[in-house]
Amino acid sequence: MDGSTHPMPMYLRTTAEPLKGSTRLANDIMLYPGPLQSRIGGTKRAADVPGDRTFMVQATLMLGFSAGALTLPPPGSDGRPDLDAMPAIELGWLTHDADRVRLRDATRLALQLAESPAMSQVLEGPINPTEDVVNGRSPDDAIDAWVARHVVSSQHASSTCRMGADGDPAAVCDEEGRVLGTKGLRVVDASLMPDCPRANTQATT
């Protein structure tokens, strides 16, 4: 593409094809076209391609079924918690089959957009995935393997202190954000959302 231009990113919200018809999953995919900014194959950008001549279509799963875990460190020898100790975070990506299916569909849609007549006028060809993976010409397991190698976080974590009814073993807060079993303590950020919203969490919060 012309190195003198800097495309203005626009979001495209869509619903993954295998799960259309489910109201809860509507707009569960966001496609973000714009200048290359994510890691490709472990590097910031392909070494043989100038940074101002690269373009990406990033496929983002906005509502995943996969769940991770956040575990607080045990207390010290004095029985008190170490407030400086970092919690253990397990992201649990792609541990639910529905997430893998939807990201596969989103990846193929992103590749199809990149190969559309309008985009083909300014794009010379794919960098990653390579030609053997693009535009649905590979079987599902090849797309799944590519997604598993390249999946990254969009830094929109949520639901680690989810709200719920008293007695719900998965709930940390009540509907007012008050931490269950304590007094004078509330959670007031995206941690208390029962599920990740199908939008950027900073805007929703």
N, C-alpha and C positions, 0 to 999 in steps of 0.2 A: 504494500500500500504506500501511498505518497507520504514520505517522511515529514513533510511540512504540515500535515494535518494531525489533529489530535481529536479522535472521535469522542463525542459526549456520551457517556454510558446511559443507557435506559434499561429499566427492569422490565422483564416480560414474565408475568405470572400465568401459570398454566396448571393443568391437572394431569398427573401421570396416566397414560393411556390404559394400563391394565386395571385401574381402579376407578375409572369414570363412573358416575352414577351414585357414588357415596358422597353425601352432603358434607360429612365430617372431613373428608379428604380433599375437598375442592380447593384449588389453588395451592396445592402442596409442593409445587415446584416453582422455583424462581430461576430464570435465565438472565445472566448479567453479561452482556457484550461490552467490551471496552479494551483499553490498553492492557498488555500483559502485566500482571502483578502477582500471580501465584507461582509457586515453585513447579518446575517441570523436570521430572526425572531427577530430583534432588538438587537442581541448580536453579538460580533465579530466572534464567532464560537460556535458550539454546545458544551455545557459544558462537555458532557461525551465522547468527541472525542478529542484526543491530536492534537495540531495544526500541527504537522509534519506528521499526518496520514490523512489529509483531502485534497480534491482535488475538483476543481470546473470547470464547463464549463459555462462561462458567455456569455449570448446572448445580443448583443448590437444593437440597431436600429440606423443606421448611418445617415439616412435621414428621419426625421419625418415630418408629415404634421401638427401635433399639433403645436400650436403657443402660446407662453406666452406673457407677456407684461413687459416692464420696464418703470416705471413712476418716473420722477424726483420730489422731494419734492417741495412744493410751496415756494416762496420767503418769507423772514422774514418781519417783520413789517416795516422795512426801504425800502422794495421793492427790496432788493438785495438777490440773492440766497445764501443759506448757503452751502458753499463748503465742510463742514464737515458732512453734513447730508447724510445718506445713501439712495439710491433710493429704491423704492418698486419693488420687482421682483416677478412676478407670472409665474411659469414655464409652467403651462398649459399641464401637461403630460396627454396623452391618451384622449385628447379631440376630436380627429379625429378617426373615426372608422377604417380607413386603418392602423393606427399605432397599434391599439389593435389586428387586424387580423394578422399583420406581426409579432408582438412580440409573439403571440400565436404559430405561425408556427415556429419561431426561438426557442422558449422554447421546443417544441416537438422535434425539430432536435437535440438540445443539449442533451436532455434526451436519444434519440436514440443513439447518439454517446457514451454516458456514459454506455449504455447497450450493446454496440457492443462486439463481441467476443474478440477483442484485449484488450479493456478496462476492460472487465469483468475479465481478468486474474489478474489485479492488484487492482480492486475496490471490496470492500466487499458488498456495497449496498448504496442506496440513504439515505441522511440525510434530505435534503429539496430541492424539494418537497418530500413528503412522498410517500410510495408505491401506495396509492390510486390515486395519480395524475400522476404518471410517464408514459411515453411512449405511450401517446395518448389513454390510457384506460379510461380517464375521458372526459365528454362532454366539449364543447367549453367554456361554462360559468364557469366551475370549473377552467380551465386553466386561463381564463380571470381574475377571482377573485384572483388567486394566483399571477399573474403578477401585478395586481393593489396593492396588499399588499406589494410586494417586490421591485417594480421598484425604482431605484435610478439614480442619475445623474452620467454620466461618466466625468463630469467636462470639457466638450468640447462645451460650449455655444458659440453661434455665432448669427449674423444677428440682433443685437439690434440697429445698426446704418446702416442699409442696403443701398447699393448704388442703384441708379436708375436714370431715366431720370428726368430732371427738370419738375415739374408739377405733378410727381407721388406722391400721398399723403402718400404712404408708404416709400418713399425714404428720407434718411437723408443726404446722400453724393452723389456726382456725380461720374462719371466713373473714375475720378482721385483721389477719396477719399476726395475731398473738401466738407466741410459741407455746405449744401445749406443755403443761407441767411446770411452767415458770410464771413469774409475775414481773410486770414492767419490762418485758422484752418483746419486740415485734420485728418481723422481717418486712422490708418495704421495697424490695427490688424483684427482679425477674425470678429469683430463687423460689418464690412461693407459687408461681404459676403451675397448675396441675400438669399442663402440657406446654411444649414450646409453641407459641403462636405462629401462624403462617404469615409472619411479617417480621421486620427487623425488631429485635427485642428492645433496643434503646428507644425506638419510637413508641412501642406499646407500653413500656414501663413509664 
